[in-house]
Each structure stands twice: as structure tokens, then as C-alpha cells.
Amino acid sequence: MIKIYSSIILLFVYQFGFSQTEKLINGKVLHEQFPIEKVEVANFSSKKVAVTNAAGEFSIMAKAGDELIFISKDHDIKKIVLDQKTIDKNNLLISLILKPEELKEVIITKTPSIKLGTDKAYEQGKLDQLAVEKSARSLKTGVYNGSIENGMDLMRIGGMILKLFIKEKEVVKGTPQIEFKQLAKSSCDQKFYIETLKLKPDQIELFLEFCDADPKSKTLLENSNVLSMMDFLSSKNIEFKKL
């Protein structure tokens, strides 16, 4: 009887151990049915990382319960948890969403089409300036008789053009946005990540992507400070280690 129980226990342990064995998982990463190259596929449990090829394909060792993270600089991060059914199927199809494009610079240019707005004096000055420029460009023939063409009020035009120079801005340029990862690397050297945060060199990029996903990282971009950056990274490292 004891031998029978022992056999059952050994069989159960064997089956449990087999189910927890890692297996090579194959998959493909797409965006709107098009393959995505150079996407990092990270296994959070084993800390193994793979990269998709030109066809969007990847292979990585994993087991049931492992969390896979897909990281691309042009797409939103995606996380999935593997179950035994997915592992047995062994044909992952992952779809990523493109990140919204950020405007680096905004340029405003003048156009000859002008509508009068609430500031009529300012808008009228624009119209008068265009009339002066158009008149100056036109070819004049014949003998000058001392008259002023178009009969414009030069005092009024001068005053309007002066206000125009004060109010008008030809080009508005936005301040180039610094990426969080760039700021984090420039604020803290690699020694801080390896010795203080106890991260492996191949985990640093994944950790910074994890931090960048936190909306609080945007406040650091607005108010750059080494101490606040180190404090933020240390707090996020605790969450990172729990994953």
C-alpha cells in the first residue's frame, strides 16, 4: 500500500515538474497585418530577451505563467501572460499599436488671404501693408504728376504697420522634447543602475521603458533634477523587482 502511494506522489511530482519546464515559444509581431522588425521580446520571469527579425518573427524560452513584454520605440508597450494552452499552440500572434507622433516644431507663415477679426485696427494694418507691397512691386510707366496713387492715408498706414511689427510673430518654434530615457541616462551613470539599483546591464533598457510608461516621468522632463530623478528611479525599481 505504501508503495502505491509513493508511486502516485512520484507521478504527480513528475507531471508538475514537466509542466513547469521551459519550452521554446515561436511567434510573430505585427502592426495592421505588417511585420515589425527589431521589437524586443522580454521574459520577465527568466529575464531572457529576444528580438524580432525582418519578418516580425521571434523565438524565446518560456513556460506557463511567464509574462512576456513587447517593446518597440515606435509602438506602445504590450504585456501578455502565457497559459498552457497558448504554449501548446506555440504560434503567438502579437499586434502592437503605433504611438501618436509628437510635433517637434510648429512654423506659422503669413498668407495673403486675410479675414477681418475682432481687432480691426490690427487686421486693417495687414491689408494696408499688403496694398503697399503690391503697389511697390508693380511696374510704373509714364510721367509722375505729384499725386499719390490709391489716395491712402499714410499717417494711418504708418501707425497700423508700427502696431503690426509689435504684435506679429513670424515663426513660433517649440522647444525640442527630451526623451525620458535620454534624461535618465544623462542624470545617472551606469554605475548607479548596476550597483545601487542592482540591475543587470541587459535589464537597464527594459527598466527605463518601464519607468517611461509611468505618467510621473513626464513631470521629471519639465523639472529636471538629479535627486528627484534618482528618487523616482529607486521607487520604480521596487515595483520592477516585484514583476
Secondary structure, DSSP 8 states (H G I E B T S, - for coil): -HHHHHHHHHHHHHHHHHHTS-EEEEEEEEETTEE-SS-EEEETTTTEEEE--TTSEEEEEE-TT-EEEEEETTEEEEEEE--HHHHHHT-EEEE--B-------------S-----S-HHHHHHHHHHHHHHHHHHS---S---S--GGG--HHHHHHHHHHHHHH--S---------HHHHHHHHS-HHIIIIIS---GGGHHHHHHHHHTSTHHHHHHHS--HHHHHHHHHHHHHHHHH-
